[in-house]
Amino acid sequence: MELRSFLSIAYRALVRNTRRSALTAFAVALGLVVAMMMASLLDGAFYNAIDDNVRVVTGHMQVHKRSYDTGKQSLLAEDLLDNAEQMAATAESLPGVQSAAPVLWSGGLLATAEESIGVEIMGIDPDDAFHEPIRNGIVAGEYLKGDDRGRILVSSLLAKQMKINLNDRVSIAMSNANGEGQEGVFTVVGLYDTGFPGIDQNRVILPLQQAQAFAGVDGYASSLILMLTDRDEAPALARQLESETLMVETWEDLNSIMLDSIDIGRAYYNIVYAIIFIMVAVLIVNTLLMSVFERLREIGVLASIGMRGRQIMLLFLLEAFMLTVLGIVLGWILGLGAVSYLTFVGIPIPAEAAALVEGIAFGTRMYGGFAPLQFVVLSLLLLVVVLLVSLYPAWFAARLEPVEALHAF
């Protein structure tokens, strides 16, 4: 029997019960849509978060003293870079380096007349390109200048929490390099919002020279943050810059927790994919088994006129194939619409929830991404899984004896 005849018989069997076939194909499509949306979020949200964290927090590389502990934010001279500006100029002259930004980090206490809160004090070179997200995030007031004194930036989130208005004077207290208490009064000249509450919520920003003078570490910096034209060049450049006293961490080292989370998320997603595909496959098997029992006489007739068992198996496998392909096509139509929504509109996240992810550039809107290769792989896997489990009802139909099938019911 020609393949065309098989396809004709399989097609008539599917349209004979249009409602059941349509619902089954829609279930296949729905399963694929869910899988595509998950792949979109994995490709978009997770990897976008790393890109945002690199752009706003870590940079592609950080250079600091080997004795420097980022968590403790030491201000001891032996833990700081004593020639940060010269190092920045040297680094920026290297091929592939876009910018090199010296920063000074320290912990302190921000206080108003009503309340106080622990904050991270960050001294920056306002003109450096790495701080563009802060410059572009000014929502009130103005950005800093390198020679500013007594002027700071506060995030709009922190300002709202502490009821700080533009041009208010606030107090900052900290321990300087000698361990002595230091307190200063500063004017809030700008409010900023980078779009990442977990970063903005507890940070105040000063010009680098002002922060150095306030901490008693003139000319020193905690770290040098480098942005590269190609992040894949980071390991080679790190080996070039490392020395006995300097440690260089690449973006992978600095974002290792997020990268590990992606691996865990991918493993979790694979489990969910398997569950979805198995559920869809079971539905297809159920549909085919119902079709077998409804068509026992037809199977008997086909067998009695000479159709062999493997040909009957092929017939039911073709039905499963056609149902699945129809579902996959519908799934791509619906799935691309859903993925487009995730990519261009995104899922809004309350600022309060985003702020819970401290120290990571987690925004107030989660976006997906287009992952065509993953979508194709998921579609093929779904098709293979369905065909594999469809072997049972096809085998069941093929092993029926013609006489028993003809006398059924």
BABA-949915 format. One record per residue: x, y, z of N, C-alpha, C in turn. Coordinates in steps of 0.001 Angstrom, whole numbers, plus 524288, in hexadecimal, padded with zeros to 5 digits. Example, Ala and Ser with C-alpha at 12.3 -4.5 7.8 and 13.67 -1.06 7.14 Angstrom:
833867E9C681E788300C7EE6C81E78833907F31C81E78;832327F73681BA8835667FBDC81BE4832648001E81EBE;
REM end
This chain:
8034F7FB538000080000800008000080371804DC80000;8020F808AF7FCC18052180D5E7FC5680470810CD8012B;8086181410802088082E817A18067C8037E81B3C8061E;8022181CC9801467FD9D8203E8009A7F8A981DC3802C4;7F81D818A3801FF7F37F815E5804027F37D815DB809EF;7F80D814F780C447F86C81523811F87F6D781A848140B;7F8F281E85811847F7B6823D9813407F1E5824F4812B3;7EF7E8231580E857E9E9823F080DAB7E6AA82151811E5;7E80781C6B8132C7E5278199B817467E5E181C4981C8B;7EAD681DD281DC27EBE782074822C17E900825988231C;7E8CB8288181ECC7E60E82D8A81EC77E03B82CC581FC5;7DDD3828EF81D117D839827F481DD67D7178264E82371;7DAB382360825C47D9EA821B782B327D9FB8265F82EEC;7DD3F82A3082DD37DDA182EC18313D7D8F18325D830A8;7D7298333182BC27D2C9836CA82AEB7CD978343782C44;7CDA582F0382CD87C8D882C5482E4B7C6E482E2E83396;7CA8B82F45837187C9268317A83C377CC0F836A583CCA;7C9F483A9883A2E7CCA383F9C839CD7CD858421783F1E;7C990841CD842747CA0C8446E847867CE708421184ABE;7CEAB83CE884AFD7D2B883A5F84E1A7D82083B8084BD1;7D89483B40846B27DDA083C4F8443C7DF53841F384528;7DB9384592844C97DCD984B1B845977DE9184C1C84B31;7DBD1849C884EE87DD3A84A8B8546C7E29B8483285591;7E3AB843A1853317E8C384132854047ED1B8448B851B6;7EC4C8467E84CF57F03A849DD84A817F0FA84EDE84DA2;7ECAE850F684FC47ED19855B9852F47F027854A4857EF;7EF688500E85A347F26584EA785EE27F83A84E4C85DA1;7F97F84C10859207FEFD84BE5857708011485175856E0;7FDF1854CF8545C7FF8E85A3B853968005785CFE858C3;7FCD385C2485C677FD3385EB0861808021F85CF886460;80350857EA8641A80819856038669280CE98587A86434;80CF3858FF85F098117185B6685C6D811CA8613285DB3;80D55863DE85E1280D578697585F7780FC586A45864D6;80E468670E8689B8107D8678286DDE816618669B86DB6;8180A862A886AC881DA78618B86A608208F86607867C1;81E4E86854863A9820C886CB7860FD821268718086486;81D1F87271867A081D41876E286B35821708762086F5C;821EF8715787149825FE8703D8752182B67870F9872C6;82C2086F0B86DFF8312D86FB886B5E832478757C86A67;82E388786E8691E82ED287E0D8683D83096880D386D2A;82E2B87F788718E82FA5881F38767C835298806987817;8369A87B778773883BE5879C48788883FE287CAE87530;83EB487D1D8702A8425A87FB386C9E842768859786D84;83DE9887CB86EBC83D9888D7086F5583EAC88F56874D2;83B5088DBD8788383BA088FE787DC5840D888EC18806C;84299889EB8803F847648887E882F684C2988B1288085;84C9388A9887B598513288CC3878D38510E892B6878B1;84C63894FD8784084BFF89AAB8789B84DAB89C8E87DF6;84C508997E881FE84DD089B0088753853BF89B1F887E0;85668897668857885C2789768885B285E4F89C25882CD;85C2989D3987E2585DF48A1C487B2985D118A6CD87E40;8587F8A72F880D38575A8ABD9883F685B0B8AC3A88895;85C218A7D688B0E85F9C8A7E988F8F865228A98488DF9;866D38A7B48897186BF38A94B8876C86BF88AF1E8864D;867D28B104883F48678A8B6748824E867198BA3A886DF;8648A8B88E88B198635D8BC2988F63866AE8BB2D8943E;868438B6488952486ABB8B4F189A228705F8B33789983;871458AF11896A3876698AC83896E187A2D8AE318929F;8782B8AFE188E1A87B8F8B09D889A587D5B8AB588878D;880728AB6E88372882808A690881478871D8A47C8846F;889C78A8088872588E418A67D88A5488ECC8AA5188EDD;890FD8A86389321892628ABC28977F897EE8AA8189939;89AF48AEA289A128A05A8AE1889BE58A0AC8B05D8A15F;8A2BA8AD5A8A50C8A36D8AF498AA628A7F78AC678ACF8;8A9778AE498B1768ADB28ABBD8B4538ABF88A6468B606;8AFBB8A2BF8B63A8AE7D89D658B7DB8AC8189D378BD74;8AE298A0E98C0978AC7F8A0FA8C6138A72D8A3848C6D4;8A50A8A5D58C2A98A0138A8A58C32A89B878A4CA8C352;898238A5838C72C893708A2488C7C188EBF8A5A88C653;88C4B8A4678C1EA887E98A7898C007883868A7D18C40B;882A28A3908C6CD87E648A3748CAA087F558A70F8CF38;884468A7AC8D0BC8857E8AAF28D548886678B0A78D3D5;8876C8B1BB8CEDD888438B7168CCFC88C578B9F28D050;890CD8B7878D0C18950E8B9AA8D3EC896E98BEEA8D1D5;8987E8C25B8D56689AC68C7698D4068A0828C7B58D59F;8A2C58C3458D70C8A8498C3328D86B8AB9A8C4048D38F;8AFC68C7108D4118B3008C86E8CF978B53F8C39E8CCE9;8B6B58BF9A8CFF38B90F8BAF48CD958B51C8B7BC8CA6D;8B0098B8D68CB298ABF78B5FD8C84E8A9FE8B9028C38B;8ABB38BDD38C2D88A9A78C1238BEB18ADAF8C1EF8BA59;8ABAB8C37A8B5D28AF108C4D48B1658B1148CA608B23B;8B6388CB068B25A8B8638D0328B37D8B99F8D3508AE92;8B8E18D0DC8AA1C8B9E98D3A38A5358B57F8D2928A156;8B0B18D2EE8A33A8AC288D1518A0278AB898D47B89B2C;8AC548D99B89B6C8AB978DCDA896C78AFA48DB9389294;8B4758DA9B8943E8B87D8D91C890868B7488D3BF88E2F;8B56D8D029891868B3FB8CAFD88FA48AF798CB5988BC1;8ABBB8CED588CDC8A7478CF7C889588A91B8D16788400;8AC938D52D884048AE978D73487F0E8B1868D30087C0D;8B49B8CFE587ED08B7878CBAA87C498B3D18C79587A0E;8AFD58C62E87D238AC158C23087B6D8A90D8C404876A0;8A7858C8FB876938A4758CAF68722D8A7A78CB3186D28;8ACCA8CB0E86D988B0128CB15868EF8B0AB8C5A286692;8AEDB8C1A1869628AF578BC49867708AB278BB258635C;8AC6B8B7FF85F6B8A8828B68C85B788A3E78B3B085DF9;89F3B8B52185C5989A868B27685E39898338B4B386328;89AC58B88D8659B898C08BAE186A6A895C38BFE386913;890C58BFF386A6788D8D8C4938696088E5C8C8C286D85;88E438C7168726888ED58CAD2876B0891028C81587B77;893778CB3587ED2895828C935883C7894168CD31887F6;890C58CB9288B9B88E988CF3588F6B8907D8CDE5894E5;893A38D15589763895088D07A89CDF890618D1C68A062;88F688CE888A44588B1C8CF708A7F188D208CE968AD7F;88A7C8D11E8B11688BA68D06C8B6A6886A38CEF98B963;886B58CA738BBF88821A8C8A98BECC883238C8E88C4AA;87F1F8CA438C78587F6C8CA048CD39879E08C9C08CF5A;879768C8208D422874658C7ED8D6B4873B58CC898DA55;86EDB8CE1C8DB1B86DE58D28C8DE848683B8D2D48E031;866DF8D7488E2838619E8D8218E49485F8A8DD308E250;85B1E8DCD88DF9C858848E1758DD838543E8E30E8E153;854348E8088E2D8850858E9BD8E6D784DE08EED38E54D;848E88EF238E6B4845EF8F4038E654844368F56C8EBDA;8411C8F96B8EC4D83F428FB008F17D83BAD8F6E48F3D3;839388F3C18F085835608EFF38F2788378D8EA728F322;83B138E8BF8EFB183CD78E3538EFF1842368E2BD8ED78;844538DE028EE0B849638DCC98EBB5849468D7398E9A1;84CCF8D62A8E5EE84CE38D1018E384852678CFE68E196;853F98CAF28E1DE859108C9668DFE9859268C9718D9F6;85D508CB958D7B685DA88CC0D8D209863248CA9A8D026;863898C9BC8CB17868928C93A8C88B869FC8CE8B8C646;86EA08D05D8C78F870878D5528C577874158D4148C0E9;872D28D6378BC5E875BC8D4FE8B7A7878058D9FE8B560;87D218DA2F8B4FB87FBE8DE928B284880FF8DD3D8ACE5;87F5F8E0948A93D880068DF6F8A3B5882698E41C8A0D6;884AB8E2FC89C63886378E71A898C0881708E83689562;87EBE8EC9C89629879CA8ED908937187A3B8ED6E88D82;87EE18EE7A88B7D87F8D8EEC6885D4880828E97F8834C;8814D8E56688665882918E0578841B87DBA8DDE98819B;87E828DB5E87D2387A2C8D92687A258775C8D4CE87D12;87A0E8D223880B0877908CDD78837F872DE8CFB9886A5;872EE8D4A48884586EBC8D6AE88B9A86A638D93988873;86A2C8D7FD8836B8660C8DA148800F8608F8D8C488209;85F978D3FD8841F85A548D2D288620858A18D68388A85;85C568D84988DAD85B038DC01891D1859DD8E15C88F78;85D398E2FF88BDA85C7C8E8138894E857378E83E8867C;856038E40C8839E8510C8E3E1880BF84C658E2F388450;84D738E13C88918849318E00E88CB58479F8E49889034;849E18E93288F668486D8EDB48929F842B48EF168919D;83F8C8EEF2895AA839F28F02089534838988F56F89790;83C148F79F89A9183B3E8FCDA89CCB8408D8FF2889E1D;841119044489D6E845FC906CD89EA6849F19061989A55;84EDC9058B89BB98530990542897E38570E9012F89968;85A428FFE88959D85E6A8FC0D896508631A8FEB1898F9;866B38FB8189AD886B4C8FD8089D8D86F778FF6D899BA;872EF902C989BB5877A690466898F387C5C9027189C07;880AA901A8899508853D8FF6889BD18875A902A38A04F;886C5907C58A00F888EF90B258A422884D990CD58A824;8804C90A418A81C87C3B90B958ABF887E1B90A748B180;87C5090DA48B52487D5990CCD8BAAF8783E90D838BDB0;8774D909E98C13C872A690A528C47F86D999092F8C195;86DEA906898BD20869529055A8B9F08691E8FF7B8B8E2;864878FD418B952863EE8F79E8B89285F178F6758B555;85EFC8F1A58B35B85A578EF868B0CB857F68EB548B44A;852CF8EB3E8B47284FE88E7458B76884BE28E4EA8B3BA;84B198DFDB8B40D8472F8DD6D8B0A6841BB8DF498B229;83E538DF968AE50838F18E1478AF5B836328DD7B8B306;837A48D8768B2C3835488D4918B63D836D08D5978BBE5;83BDB8D6A48BCC083DAF8D7CB8C20583B7D8DD008C3ED;83B2D8E0D08C0668390C8E5E98C1D98335A8E56C8C383;830688E2348C0BB82AEC8E1718C22C82A828DEC18C774;82DE08DAF38C85782DC48D8118CD4582F048DB938D1EB;832B68DF338D132834648E2858D586832158E8058D53A;82E868E8DC8D18082BEC8EDED8D0D582FE48F24C8CFF6;8338C8F1328CC758378E8F5098CB0F835E08F7BD8C60B;836308FCE88C600834E08FFEE8C161839D49022C8BEEC;83945903CA8BA1F83D9B9063D8B76883F7090B0F8BA67;8449C90BB28BABE84726910118BD77846D690FB28C36A;844CC90B538C56F8450290A7C8CB1B84AA39097B8CCBB;84BBF90ACC8D193850EB909B88D3BD8507F904F08D740;85409901408D65C853F38FC5D8D950859568FB858DBA2;859818F8278DF8785E6B8F6FE8E22C860418F1808E0BB;865528F0FD8DFD7867AF8EBDB8DED786BF98EAFB8E2DB;86BAE8E6858E57A86F9D8E51B8E9618723B8E00C8E7BC;877618DFBE8E8A987A498DB0C8E74287F5F8DAED8EA56;881FC8D6838EA26887388D6188EC6B88B298D6E88E818;88EE88DA5F8E901892BD8DB7D8E4F1897128D7668E4EE;89B258D8598E1EC89F5B8D4878E1508A2208D3568E66D;8A1FB8D6FA8EA1F8A48D8D6318EF318A0E18D3DE8F343;89C1A8D28A8F19D898548D05D8F53B895AB8D4728F88F;8966F8D95E8F749894078DD958FA4A88EC38DF088F7E7;88B228E07F8FB40886048E21E8F96F8865B8E7248F64B;883928E7428F2058839C8EBC18EE8A87DFD8ED0C8ED20;87C908F1F08ED748773D8F3808EC21877628F86F8E8DA;873F88F88E8E4ED873B88FD268E19186E258FE398DFF7;86D1D903198DEA6867F1904BA8DCDC86842905C98D702;864A5903808D416864B9903DC8CE6585F64905A28CC62;85F82908288C7EC85AB8909E08C560859439060E8C10F;854619045D8C10B8527D900C48BD0A8514B903EF8B825;854B7903908B43785407906BC8AF7A8514E903B78AB1C;850A98FEA08ABD884E198FB958A7C084BD98F6868A9D7;8477B8F5018A790845118EFF48A8B2845658ECAF8A3BB;846E58E7D18A44C847978E48B89FAA844A48DF698A042;843998DD0989BCF841008D7F689B9D8433A8D4F789702;8467F8D11E8981D848CE8CDFF893E68450F8C9DD891D6;840A48C91E8949583CF88C50D8931083DE28BFEC895D9;8419E8BFE989987842ED8BB1A89C5D842AE8BC3B8A23D;83E198BB7B8A4A083D668BCE08AA27841318BA3B8ADD7;842B98B55D8ACA0846548B2928B00C84BA48B5208B05C;84D058B8398AC66851F48BB188AC5F8513D8C0818AEB6;84CF98C3028AD5984C2F8C87D8AED084A9C8C94A8B483;8482A8C5668B6DC845638C6598BBBA848E38C7E18C059;84DD48C6A38C03A8511C8C7DB8C4CC856668CA228C337;856598CD4F8BF2385B468CF728BD3585AF18D5628BCB6;85F0D8D8058BE8F85FAE8DD9F8BD96864BC8DE528BA8C;864CC8E2368B7228692A8E2DB8B38286BA68E8398B42D;870D38E8378B4AA873E68ECF68B50F877E38ED198B0A1;879D08F1B58AF3487E538F1E18ABAD882F38EF248AE3E;886398ECA78AB2388A778E97D8AD3588E108ECA48B0CE;88F998F1468AF348932A8F4668B267890A98F5EA8B796;88B9C8F70F8B780888E18F8578BC5E888B18F3928BFF1;8878A8EEFE8BDB4887498EA378C0D888CA38E8E98C320;890BE8E9AB8C00D896078E8978C1FA8976E8EC368C689;896418F1328C5F3897748F4EF8CA1A894468F3C18CEFD;88F5A8F25E8CE4F88BEA8F1448D2BC88DC38EC688D5B1;88FBC8E8868D2CD891848E3AA8D5418972C8E3FA8D710;899DB8E8268D5B289F518E8AC8D73C8A2F88E5448D425;8A1AA8E45C8CF268A4F08E1058CBD18A5EB8E3D58C6A6;8A7C88E8808C6DD8A8AD8EB968C21E8ABFC8E8938BE26;8A9F98E85D8B94F8ACCD8E5CE8B5178AC178DFF58B4C2;8A9588DD8D8B8788A89A8D7E38B88A8A3378D66B8B655;8A2D58D1918B4A889DD58CF7E8B2C189D5E8C9C58B453;898898C8068B4DE8979F8C28E8B650898A98BEEB8B1BC;896F58C08E8AD1B897478BD0C8A8A08973A8C03B8A399;898CC8BD9C89F75898968BFD889A39894D38BC7A89713;890A08BEE38951088CA48BC118922488D7F8BCEE88C52;88E368B8B28896B88F4F8B90D883D388AA88B722880A2;889818BA0887C7A885B88B85187891888A98B73887387;887628B2CA8710688A2E8B11086C5C886A58B13786792;889068B15B86308885FC8B10A85E348840C8AB7E85D46;886E08A7A685F42885648A22685EAF8867289F69863DA;8824F89DCF866738830489B7A86BA1885FE8964B86B74;88616893C6866EE888F688ED38668088ED788F9D866FB;89095894858666F89628895AA866EB897D08966086C9D;8940489636870358952F89748875B689951893A087808;8990C88E7C8773E89D0688B0D879A18A29A88C4E877D7;8A33F88D4F872BB8A87D88E79870BE8AA7B8939C872F7;8A71E897888733D8A8B389C98875598A9CE89C3587B2E;8A6E0898E487DE98A7BF89831883878AD30896058848D;8AED089245881658B4078900E8820F8B8418942A8810B;8B701897C887D968BABC89BEB87C4B8BB4E89FD9880BB;8B7078A0D68839E8B70F8A4DA887A78B8748A2C488D13;8B7D989DB988DF68B8D489B90893248BEA189BF389494;8BF7A89C64899A28C4DA89C9189BA08C4EA89A2F8A113;8C96A89A778A39A8C9D18984F8A8E08C64D89B328ACB6;8C5508A0298ABBF8C22E8A34A8AF658BCB28A45C8AD72;8BBCB8A39D8A8658B6B78A4E88A6268B3AF8A0018A4B1;8AEB08A0188A5E78AB2489BEB8A4488A75789E268A04A;8A64D89B2789C388A2A289CCC8982789E40898C3897E2;8998289A9589877894F28972C89824891EF898858932D;8908E894878903788D878955E88B6F887B98958088CB3;884AD896E0888CF87F008972D8898887CB7891E188B23;87F2788DA48897287D408887A88B0987E3F8878B890D2;882CE88932892BC883F7888A6898518803C88C0889B89;87F56890C4899AF87C308948489CA0876648933189C8B;874C389027898AC86F3888EB18983286E82888CA898A1;871FA8864889B82871DC8809189BDA86CC487E8989E33;86AA88815C8A1FC865C287F9B8A46D8615987FA38A06F;86117883BD89D4485D01884108995385DBD87FE589524;8629687EEF893928639E87AE688FAC8622E87583891BC;863608748B896B1861D586F908991B85BE186F2189954;8594E8738989A61853938738689A95851478722E89540;853CA8740A89118851F4872CC88BD38526E86CF388ACE;856CA86A9E88C738577B864F888BBE85354861EF88EBF;8524E863AA8938684E3C86119896A7848EE861E089415;84800866AE892448430F867CA88FA8842568649288ABD;8469D863D9887C584645860B588308844EE85B0F8845F;84748858EF8887F8461A8539188A1F840678532088BD6;83E938570988EBA8391985711890758357C8576688BBC;836D285AC7888088339485B5A8835D8335F856418804E;837BE8537187FFB837C484E7A87D2A833FE84A9887F9A;833B084AA3884BF82FF5847308877282A63848BD88615;8295884DDB8861C8241C84FB4884CC822CD84E6E87F22;8269F84F2687B9A825C184DBA8761D82425847FA875B7;82703844A087887825DA83F0B878568205283DEC87A30;81EB68407F87E638196683FB488072815588416D87C76;816388460487A1B8128184802876338121F8444387197;816938428486FAC8169483F1F86B1681412839D986C4D;81509837D4870F0812A6832D58726780CBA8335F872BA;80AE4837B5874F08053D8389487549802D0838ED86FDD;8056C83BBC86C558037683C22866FB8038C836C386462;807C2833D1865308083582EAC862D2803F582AF7864CA;802E082B38869D77FEBF827E986C097F97B8293C86995;7F89782E46868B17F3B582FE4866387F35482DB7860AE;7F79C82DEA85DCB7F7A782BBF8587D7F6A4825DC858A2;7F9328232A85C397F87781D8385CC07F2C281C4685DF4;7F07C81F4E861787EB0181E7D862CF7E78281F3785E08;7E89F8233A85AF67E58E824308563C7E60F81FA185261;7EAD981DBF851B77EBB98197284E0A7E92F8146884FF0;7E97C813698550E7E6FF80EAB8571B7E11980EE185664;7DED6813828575C7D935814138566C7D7FC81321850B0;7DB678150F84D3D7DA9281441847A67DAFA80E8084641;7DE9380BA7848B67DF258060D847AE7DA29803238491F;7D8288042184DCE7D3818015784F947CEB1802CA84C5C;7CE768079984A7F7CA04809318474E7CA4B806DF841CD;7CEFE8055B8402C7CFCA803A683ABE7D1847FDEA83A67;7CFCD7FABF83E317D1657F54683E247CFA67F28983925;7CAC97F387837837C8DE7F102832BE7CC0D7F2D082E00;7CD207F7F482DD37D0367FA01829747D59F7F78782955;7D7F47F6DE82DF47DD1D7F46D82E307DCC67EEC482C51;7D8807EC1582DDE7D7C37E6B682C1D7D73C7E65182640;7D4497E9F1823F67D39B7E9F081E497D8D87EADF81B91;7DBD57EEC581D867E0E67EFFB81B2D7E4937EB4781B78;7E46D7E8A081FFA7E7C97E40C8209B7E6117DF9581D15;7E0E07DEEE81C6D7DEE47DA92819567DFED7DB4681384;7E0917E034811C97E1A17E10E80C337E77A7E14E80B0D;7EA887DFF680F0A7F0167DF5C80E0E7F3B07E36281072;7F1AE7E716813727F5247EAED815E97F80E7E84481A60;7FD147E8A181A3F800447E60E81E2F8007D7E93682340;8027B7E67882758802A57E8F682C80805E87EDEC82C8A;80A7F7EDC3829F480DD57F269829FB80B4E7F6F182702;808007F5A8823248054B7F9C98204C801087FC3C823AD;7FE6F7F910826DB7FA897FB3782A877FD467FEA282E96;801D07FCCD8305B804DC8000A8340380636805428317E;807FB8051382CA080962809DE829DC804B880D7B82965;8001E80B3A828877FB5E80E5A827FF7FA568118582CF1;7FAAE80F09831797F98C811C58365D7FE028157B837D9;802C58140C8367480717817AF837688068A81C938340A;8047981BD682F43803808206082BEB7FF53823EA82E4F;7FB558218C830A77F751824AE8333D7F9B1827D3837B9;7FD078254683AD27FF9F8280B83F1B8031D82C5F83CF6;805E682B30838B68095F82F15836528063C833C983467;801EF832D2831C17FECC8371682F9E7FC6283A64833F4;7FA77837CE837FE7F84583AB983C717FC6C83E1F83F07;8010183BDE83FD28053383EB98427B807248434383F30;807DC8425883A1E809AA8468D836AE805B384B018368C;800B484998836457FCA384DA1836657FCF6850C283B77;7FDB484DFD83FDB7FE31850A6844DF803108540F8451C;807628521E842E280C4085525842F480BAE85A2583FBA;80932859B583B1D8086185E5F837DD8050E8625B83ACB;800D48608283D257FD8A8640D840398008A86637844E2;803D1862D784740806F38649284BB480AC0868D284A3D;80D1A8686984597810BA86C83843D780DD6871A9842FA;8092E8715E840C98062D8762883FDD804E8878D58450A;802D4875D0848B7801778780584DD18065B87947850FD;80A43875CE850A080EFD87681853BF8121187B5085230;8127F87C5684D1F8155C8810284B6881295885F484D28;80D63885BD84D5A80A7F88A3684F6980BAB88B0D85529;80BB7886CD8583080CDD8873585DC88127A888F085EB7;8161F886CB85BAA81B9D8884585C4081C7188DFA85ACD;819B788FC8856C081A1A895488553C81849898D3859AD;8141A8973B85C3D8123189A4C860B28164489A7886509;8188B895F58664A81C87895C686A658215089903868EE;822AF898FD863E88276D89BA586232826CF8A187861FE;8225C8A3588600B821BB8A8F285F2C81E9F8ABBB86375;81B478A8E28662B8181D8AB3686A5B81A258A99086FB7;81B138A48B8705781D388A29287539819328A1D887979;81B0B89FCE87DD2817B789ED78825F8192B8A2C688696;8157F8A6278882E816C58AA0C88C37817BB8A78089183;81B8E8A9888944981CE98A7A28997E81CBA8AC4889D3E;819D38ABF18A180819A18B0568A53081F178B1C18A71D;8200B8B6D58A7B58252F8B8A38A971826988B6508AEB9;822A98B5988B216823AE8B3608B745825C48ADD38B6CC;8239F8AADD8B305825728A57C8B24482AE48A5708AFE4;82BD38A8D18AC05830FD8A9108A98F835288AAC08AD75;833A08AE0E8B1418375F8AFFD8B517839378ABB18B8C7;836538A7668B90F837E28A31C8BC8183CCF8A0608BA81;83DD88A0E98B56B8428189E7F8B326846F38A2718B3AF;849498A2A18B83884D388A69C8B95A8525D8A5858B68F;854CF8A9B38B4C2859F78A94F8B26C85A168A7328ACEC;8557E8A6348AA968552E8A4218A547851AC8A7AD8A20C;853308A88889D31850238ABE9899BA84B538A902897CB;8476A8A8B089B368427D8A61B899F583E698AA628994B;83C798AB028947D839238AF6C8933B833798AEA7894BB;830628B2B3893A382AD28B2A1894ED827808B06E8907E;829FF8AE6688C898272E8ABD38884682A938A75F8862D;828408A2C5885DA82B1589E3588401829D589D5487E3F;82DE689D2F87B0F82D3789C7E8757182F0F8970E873C8;82C828951586FCB82E2E8903586D73831CA89153868EA;832A488D71865BF835F988E118612B834B4889EF85D28;8360688B018584D835338873185424839B18834685425;8383E87E4F8545583C2187A1B8544683A788761F85027;83ADB8778384B14838CE87421846EC83B1886EA6846F4;8402686E238481484281868F1848258400C8659884C6D;83F3F867E78510E83CC4864F8855488372986389853DD;8345F867198513D82EFB865F884FB882ECE8615C84BF2;832768613584842832A985CE284485833F0857CA84754;837B9857F584AD9839398534584DC3834A38514485107;831E7854D1853AA82D6185344856CF82929850D185363;828438530384EC382448850DF84B3A825BD84B5E84977;82AB284AA18480B82C6E8457E8464F82C378418284ABF;82DC08433384F7482D7683FA6853F1827DF83E0C8550E;8244C841D4854AF81EC88409D8558C81CE883CA58518C;81E5D83D6D84CA281CC8839CE8488781EFD8345C84982;823F88340884AFB8267482EF084BF3823E382C2C85094;822ED82F14854CC8208682CBB8596D81B1F82A978581E;8180D82D9D8553B812C982BE5853D9812FC827038506E;81678826F884CA1816D7822668492E818A081D9084C2F;81C2681E5784FE581DFF819D4852EB819968177585625;816A081AB7858DB8126A8188885C1C80DD4816B1858CA;80D7D8189A853EC80942816E68507A80A3D8116E84E53;80EF180F7384F338101980A2984D6A80C8A806278500A;80B0B8073B854F1807C38035D857AC80261802C98552C;7FF4E80711854927FA36806448520E7FABD8044284C76;7FEE7805E1849AD7FFB1803EA8445C800D67FE0B84472;8040A7FC69848228053A7F6C9848B88005A7F3C984A4F;7FD427F62084DCC7F8737F39584F9B7F4C27F2A284B00;7F4427F6918478D7F0D87F5FD843017F3037F1EC83F3B;7F8357F1CA83EA87FAA07EE4783AE07FA307E89283C76;7F9E87E77C8418E7F9DD7E2098434F7F4577DFC5843B4;7F0617E2EB8426F7EB087E0DB842977EA3B7DCC183E55;7E79F7D88483FD97E6657D48083C057E1CA7D65F838A6;7E2097D5A1833827DDD67D78D8301C7D86E7D57D831AF;7D8107D069832F87D2F17CE1E8343C7D0C77D0A383929;7D4027D13683D367D23F7D39A8421D7D0A37D94284139;7D39B7DC1C83DF37D25F7E18A83CF17CD3D7E21183A07;7CC467DE888363B7C76D7DEDD833337C2A67DDA78367F;7C3407DA6283A867BEC37D8EE83DC67BE617DC3F842B0;7C1887E05B8430B7C13B7E3CF847B67BC1A7E6B0847B4;7B9E07E75784C607B4E97EA0E84D247B0947E76484A11;
REM end
